[in-house]
């Protein structure tokens, strides 16, 4: 059953610990109840805001009008497919890392390198969450959504979801609310081929090799902890929204121009990373750009600053406000654009305000 409250603080429900009170907060633990509540609210034209894990949102200081629905739906349906693979249909409110842990313990391969990512399952297709060489789009078979315009529940295949780098058709589009996600995983005691260079180096293997599932998971967790990218009440640098900016995707000509500018500024031994990306683009490193624009780890003397362990994480050290965080992030982005001519794009969702 849902639990309701008025003027409930939203900050404790977010990884940034920012955001004022919701006028009305309702906790929903059942998918059918969630669907009915949303349709009823839409019929009355009531403003609705959805929060689940709260790890990828930046909520305005003035809070959220209308009703905030805290999605805590639960349920995992497992079935074996004819080809031997395993389908897991998971409710949106299930915690993501608990699903990864369950999969690893069950000998199911495909999402082990996404260990330690905070938040819930329902958010993963929205962002096309990825890390250490894996993206959820590689294992998602379908996404069950509520179409708030049509008023019906629909199933999108992976091909229908418009997956891209940290994006999908669901991102920043309130029409579709994710209710459940179906993943298809491979029964195996070993990981999928290791695709990320840093992870391979830490494991002591070549890219393309496999390692035991548990080893892959624990190594990823260790790497993420070293960067304060695992939520930890004893680690003040984990009070963030994760990577605040996405890595820029550039046309090849712009990438070449950036490389030439960097060589002129820093010399041939300090060039921006460049990785092949879809549609003939090149992906470079936002962290490299931020650091070369003059922002080191730990930068910032006030309550808002850059993590001491990860350049892309903007942290709330305590007592900060959303306005201060956004102003700080804009200052970083403006300096990067001034130095390199590249506009950084925020990764979190802004609620009650805009970038």
N, C-alpha and C positions, 0 to 999 in steps of 0.2 A: 504494500500500500504506500501511497505517497505521504510524505511528511511536509507540512506547510509551515511557513513562518514569515513574519513581516519584519522589514528592516534588518535583514540578516546580512552580516558582513560577508562580502565576496572575497576579500583578500586571502583569508585562510584556505580558500578553495583553489588558489592559483599558485603556481611555482614561483612567481615573482613576488607574491605576498603584497599585491597592489590592487586597488579598486575599492570603492566605497560600498555602502549597503545596497542590496537589492530591495526594491519596494516590496516584492513578494517572492519568496523562494519556495519551490516545490521540488522535493526529491522523488523521483520516479524510478521504480525498480522492475517494472514490467513493460515489455514492448507494446502489448496491446493497449495498456493504460496510457503509455506515452503517445501513441498514435491518436487515441481519442482525445486526449488533452490538447494536443496541438491543433487538431481540426476544430475543436470547440473554441479555442482561443482565436484562431484565424477567422472563424465565422463571426466573432464579435469584434474583429479588427483590433485585438489586444496586442500590444507590442510584446514579442516573445524573444528571449535570449536564452541560448543553450550553453551549458557548461558541463563538462564531464571530468576529465583529469585536470583541466586548468593549466596545462603545461605549455600551451602555445597561444595564449591570449594576453593582450595588454588592455586592461579595463580602465576606463576613464575615472578620474578622481571623483567625479560627481555621481558615480554609480550607474545603475541601469534602470530605466523606467519600465513600467509594466511588470510582467512576470518572468522570472528567471527559472528555467527548468533544469534541474541538476540530474543529468542522465546517469543512472546507476543500474541499468538493466543487466541481467545476468542470464547465462545459459550457453552451453557449448554442445552442439550435436556432432557426433563423430560417426563416419561411415566409410567403409572400405569400398573403393571403386573397382570395376572389373579389371583394370590394368594393374591393380595392386597398390596404387597410390591411395592416400587417405584424405578425405574431405572433412574439414572442420568448419562448421557454420557457427559463428560466434556473435553473441549479442553485443551491441555497440558499447555498453557500459562496462564490459569486462576489462580489467587492467591488462595493458599490452604485455608488460614484462612477465606477468604471471602466465600468459598464454605461451610466450617463448619458453619459459622454464618448463611448462608442462610438455611442450613439444619435444624439447631436448630430452627430458626424462623418459618420454615415450618412444624415443628413437625415431623421430620425424624430422627430416632435414629440409631446410629452405629458408628459415627465418632466424637461425642461431646467431648470425652476425648483427641482428637488430636487438640484441640483448641490452638491457639497461635503459632503454628509451622510455621516458615517463609518458603518462597519458593513457588513454583508453583505445580500444580496438576501433571504435567508430571514427576516430580522428585519422587513422592511418591511411585510408584511401583518399581522404580529403587532401592531405599534404603529399601523398605518395611518399611516405616516410622512407628514408634510406640512410644507410651508414655502413661503412667498412665493406663496400662492394656489393651490398644487397639493397634492393628496393622492394616494398611490399607488392608493387604491381607485378613482380615476377611470379608471385605465388597466389595472387587473388584470382579466383575464378568468377565471382559475381559479387555484387553489392545490392542488398535489399534496402530500398529507400521509401520514404513517404514523399509523394509528390504533393506539395502543399497547394499548388495551383489546381491540379486535377482532383485532389482529394482522395487519391487511391495509392495503394502500395505497389511499387514496381520493382522489377529486378533488372539490373544492368549487368551485362557481361563485362568482362575486363576490357574488351574492345570498345564498349560503349562509354567507358569512363573517362576517355580523353586524358590518359595518364601522360604526364611529362615530368620534367625535372622539378620536384617539389610542388607539383600542381596536378589538378584534375578538373573535371567539369563541375565538381562540387565546391571548389575553393572559392570563397567570397561570393557564393551564390546561395541565397537562403531558400531557394525553391525546393531543393531536395535535402531531406534530413536522413542521414544514414541510420538505419535500424539494426542491421546485422551485416557481417562480411563472411563470405565463404573463401577459405584458403584450401589449396591442394598442395600437400606436402609428400615428400618421398620417404618411405620407410628405409632407414639407414642408420647405422651406428656412427657413420662419418658425416662430416659437414659437406655442404656443397663446395665445389672448387673455390678455394680462397682467391678472391679477385682484387683485394686491396693491398697495395704494396707495403704499407706500414704494418698491417696485420700479419702479412706473410713474413716480414722481417722479424717481428716479435715472436712469431711461432717457430722461426728457424726453418721455413719451407719456401719453396718457389711458388710464385703465383700459379694457380691452376691445380695445385696439389690439394688433397683433402686431409683433414685431421679429425680425431674423435670429436663428436658433437660437444661433449662436456668441456673439452679443452678449448674449442672455439669460443664457446659461451664465456668461460671464465677469463679467457684472454681478452675478449672484447670488454668485459666488465672491468678488468684491471685497467685497460687503456682509458675507458670512459671515466673511471674514478680519478685517474691521474690528471684528467682535464676538468674535473668537477662537473662532469656531465651525467652523474648519477645523483638523484636527489638524496641528500644526506643532512639531517638536522644538525650534525656536528661540523658541516662544511659550509661556511658562509658564502663561498664562491659558487655553490650549487643553487643559490636563490636567483634563478634566471629563467629565461624562456628558451634555454638552449642557444643554438646559433641564431643570432638576431638578424643576420643578413644571409641571403642566399649567395652562392658563388655565381658571379656574372657569366652569362653565356654571350659570347661575342662573335660577330662575323669574322671570318679569317683575316680580312684586311685590317679590322680594328685590333685584332689580336697581334698582328704583325706590327702595327703602329705602337701598341703598348709595349711590346718587347723592345722595339727600337728606342722608345723614350726611356725605358728602364735601363737599357745598356748605356745610354748617354748619361743618365743620372747616377747609376750605381756601379757601372762596369759590367763586363761580360760574365762575371761569376755570381751575379745576383739578379737573375731574370725571373719574371713571373711564371709560375707553373702553367702549362697548357695541356689540356686533355681533350681528345675528340669528343664531340657531343652530337646529338641528333641534328638533322636538318643542315648539315654542313657547318655547324658552329663549333667554336672552341670554348671550353670551360676553363676559367682561371680561378685563382684563389682570392676570395674576399679578405681572408686573414692576411695574406701577403700585402694586399693593397692598403689595408688599415695600418699595418705595422710600418710600411714604407711611407705612409702619409704622416707618421709621427706619433702613433698611439701604441704604446707598449702594453704588455700584460700588467695589470694592476693600475693602469692610468686612471686618474680621477681622485680628488681628495675628499669629495663630499660623500653623501649617502649613496650616490649612483656612480658606478665606474665600470671599468673593464675587468673581467675576471683575472686573477693572478695566474690562472692555469689555462686559459683559452681565450684567444684574442677575439673570437666571434661572440662571446657571451658577455652581455651587459647585465650587471648584477645590482640588486638592491641590497646594500649593506646594512640596511635598517634605518627606518625613519624617512625613507624617500617617498616621493610622490610620482604618479604617472606622468604628470607634466614635466617633472625634472628628468625622468628617464627618457621621454620622447625628445626633449630639448638636447639632452646629451647625445642620443643616437643621431639626431639630425646634424649636430655639430661634427660628429665623426663622418657621416655620409657627405656633408658639404665639403669637408677638407679633402676627402678622397676624390670627389669630383673636381675640385679646384686643382689638385695635383695631377690627376691622371685622366680627367675627362670622362670618368665612368660613374654612372649613377648606381649606387647600391640599392637593392630592393629588400625591404624588411620581410622576414619569414613569418613572424607571428601575425595573428588576426587582431585587429584593433576594434574594440567594442566601445561604443559611445563617443568615439572620436575617430579621426582619420590621420593618415601619415601626411 
